[in-house]
Amino acid sequence: MSNWTADQDLATLRVTAASLRQRMGDAAASIAETEEWVADTLERLARARPHDAARLRSRAAHARDFAAQQRARATAYGAGCGDLRSG
């Protein structure tokens, strides 16, 4: 027979949810950092390859936009609030 109560189950769920939000926020922050690195690399390549510059800069801009979305997600998850379905 279990000694767990409904209150203990709810508390466990809250701790688990908070832990998952933190992990998801950490992952989003890491993705944002990686995307910024990718964008920087693409910008350097654009300077070195003028014939591909427009395409590379476009991809760099896309990477920076994605990084911004991920930073917003990291902030929302870290705060434990926010509707992330719109991102």
C-alpha positions as CSV (number, residue, x, y, z in Angstrom):
1,M,0.0,0.0,0.0
2,S,1.3,3.4,-0.9
3,N,1.8,6.3,1.5
4,W,1.6,8.9,-1.2
5,T,-1.2,11.4,-1.1
6,A,-2.7,13.5,-3.8
7,D,-0.8,16.5,-2.4
8,Q,2.5,14.6,-2.6
9,D,1.7,13.6,-6.2
10,L,0.9,17.2,-7.1
11,A,4.1,18.4,-5.5
12,T,6.1,15.8,-7.4
13,L,4.5,16.9,-10.6
14,R,5.3,20.6,-9.9
15,V,8.9,19.8,-9.2
16,T,9.1,17.7,-12.4
17,A,7.5,20.4,-14.4
18,A,9.8,23.1,-13.1
19,S,12.8,20.8,-13.8
20,L,11.6,20.2,-17.4
21,R,11.0,24.0,-18.0
22,Q,14.6,24.7,-16.8
23,R,16.0,22.0,-19.0
24,M,14.0,23.3,-22.0
25,G,15.1,26.8,-21.3
26,D,18.8,25.7,-21.1
27,A,18.4,23.9,-24.4
28,A,16.8,26.9,-26.1
29,A,19.6,29.1,-24.8
30,S,22.2,26.7,-26.1
31,I,20.5,26.6,-29.5
32,A,20.5,30.4,-29.6
33,E,24.2,30.5,-28.8
34,T,24.9,28.0,-31.6
35,E,22.8,29.8,-34.1
36,E,24.7,33.1,-33.4
37,W,27.9,31.2,-33.9
38,V,26.6,29.9,-37.3
39,A,25.5,33.4,-38.3
40,D,28.9,34.8,-37.4
41,T,30.6,32.1,-39.5
42,L,28.3,32.8,-42.5
43,E,29.0,36.5,-42.3
44,R,32.8,35.8,-42.4
45,L,32.3,33.5,-45.3
46,A,30.2,36.2,-47.1
47,R,33.2,38.6,-46.8
48,A,35.6,36.0,-48.2
49,R,33.3,34.8,-51.0
50,P,31.8,37.9,-52.7
51,H,30.1,35.7,-55.4
52,D,28.1,33.9,-52.6
53,A,27.7,36.9,-50.3
54,A,24.0,37.6,-50.8
55,R,23.0,33.9,-50.2
56,L,25.3,33.6,-47.2
57,R,24.1,36.9,-45.6
58,S,20.5,35.8,-46.1
59,R,21.3,32.5,-44.3
60,A,23.1,34.4,-41.6
61,A,20.0,36.6,-41.1
62,H,17.8,33.6,-40.9
63,A,20.1,32.1,-38.2
64,R,20.0,35.3,-36.2
65,D,16.2,35.4,-36.4
66,F,16.1,31.8,-35.2
67,A,18.5,32.6,-32.4
68,A,16.2,35.5,-31.3
69,Q,13.3,33.1,-31.2
70,Q,15.2,30.6,-29.1
71,R,16.4,33.4,-26.7
72,A,12.7,34.3,-26.2
73,R,11.8,30.7,-25.5
74,A,14.7,30.4,-23.1
75,T,13.4,33.5,-21.3
76,A,9.8,32.2,-21.2
77,Y,10.8,28.8,-20.0
78,G,13.2,30.2,-17.4
79,A,10.4,32.4,-16.1
80,G,8.0,29.4,-16.2
81,C,5.4,31.3,-18.1
82,G,4.5,32.3,-21.6
83,D,2.8,30.8,-24.6
84,L,5.5,29.3,-26.7
85,R,3.2,27.8,-29.4
86,S,3.4,31.1,-31.4
87,G,7.2,30.9,-31.9
